[in-house]
Amino acid sequence: MNKYELLYIISSSASDQQKEDLIKKINQIIESKGGQIEGVDKWGMRKFAYPIDFKNEGYYVLVNFSINSEFVNEINNLMNITENIVRQIFVKK
């Protein structure tokens, strides 16, 4: 299993409850693929360097986890179609 960092941005238009539900959903997706979450760091609302989808800020979340590399693209594809996820990036440690 490889170690990864996942940084994703939740839309600023999402309510606090939607943000918490989305964080739990992403964690459950990682764990359902056999991953082990080592830490979740909620950075909170931050301004973007440039507008994304006509918005100027979003809620940042950093997740450190271990998983087999074959599931990273699958998780990325699921996040691409998930509502209220603005951007995400996976970094192999």
C-alpha positions as a printed Julia matrix, in Angstrom:
93×3 Matrix{Float64}:
   0.0    0.0     0.0
   1.2    3.48   -0.9
   0.75   6.66    1.11
  -1.17   9.53   -0.48
  -2.35  13.03    0.28
  -5.69  14.15   -1.06
  -6.5   17.84   -1.07
 -10.01  18.71   -2.2
 -12.17  21.82   -2.23
 -15.85  21.83   -1.34
 -18.06  24.51   -2.88
 -18.71  27.54   -0.68
 -22.43  27.27   -1.47
 -22.68  23.95    0.45
 -24.16  24.15    3.95
 -22.15  23.07    7.0
 -24.13  19.82    7.19
 -23.49  19.1     3.49
 -19.76  19.7     4.01
 -19.6   17.26    6.93
 -21.63  14.67    5.01
 -19.33  15.03    2.0
 -16.21  14.61    4.14
 -17.7   11.43    5.66
 -18.66  10.17    2.18
 -15.12  10.65    0.8
 -13.64   8.91    3.86
 -16.07   6.0     3.43
 -15.15   5.68   -0.25
 -11.45   5.47    0.64
 -12.11   2.89    3.37
 -14.43   0.83    1.14
 -11.54   0.41   -1.32
  -9.33  -0.99    1.44
  -7.63   2.28    2.32
  -6.58   3.36    5.8
  -7.13   7.0     6.71
  -4.3    8.41    8.8
  -5.67  11.91    9.27
  -8.2   14.47    8.09
  -7.28  18.15    8.33
 -10.06  20.68    7.7
  -8.44  23.91    6.58
 -11.72  25.79    6.33
 -12.73  28.55    3.93
  -9.92  29.95    1.78
  -9.87  32.37   -1.13
  -8.95  31.07   -4.58
  -6.09  32.57   -6.57
  -8.54  32.91   -9.48
 -12.3   32.35   -9.83
 -13.42  28.74  -10.29
 -16.99  28.21  -11.55
 -17.66  31.9   -10.83
 -16.79  31.45   -7.13
 -13.94  33.08   -5.24
 -13.6   30.82   -2.19
 -14.06  27.24   -1.06
 -13.72  24.88    1.91
 -10.39  23.01    1.83
  -9.9   19.5     3.25
  -6.62  17.53    3.4
  -6.72  13.74    3.86
  -3.66  11.54    4.47
  -4.23   7.87    3.73
  -2.72   4.59    2.54
  -4.24   2.59   -0.31
  -3.31   0.36   -3.23
  -2.42   2.53   -6.22
  -4.97   0.81   -8.48
  -7.85   2.52   -6.62
  -6.61   6.12   -6.84
  -7.98   6.72  -10.35
 -11.29   5.14   -9.37
 -11.64   7.45   -6.36
 -10.64  10.43   -8.51
 -13.35   9.57  -11.06
 -15.96   9.29   -8.3
 -14.94  12.69   -6.95
 -15.2   14.23  -10.43
 -18.91  13.4   -10.57
 -19.65  14.23   -6.92
 -21.72  17.35   -6.42
 -20.09  20.24   -4.47
 -16.49  19.07   -5.11
 -14.78  21.92   -6.95
 -11.27  20.49   -7.35
  -9.13  17.64   -6.0
  -5.55  16.52   -6.25
  -3.85  13.29   -5.19
  -0.15  13.38   -4.28
   1.88  10.23   -3.68
   4.16  10.69   -0.67
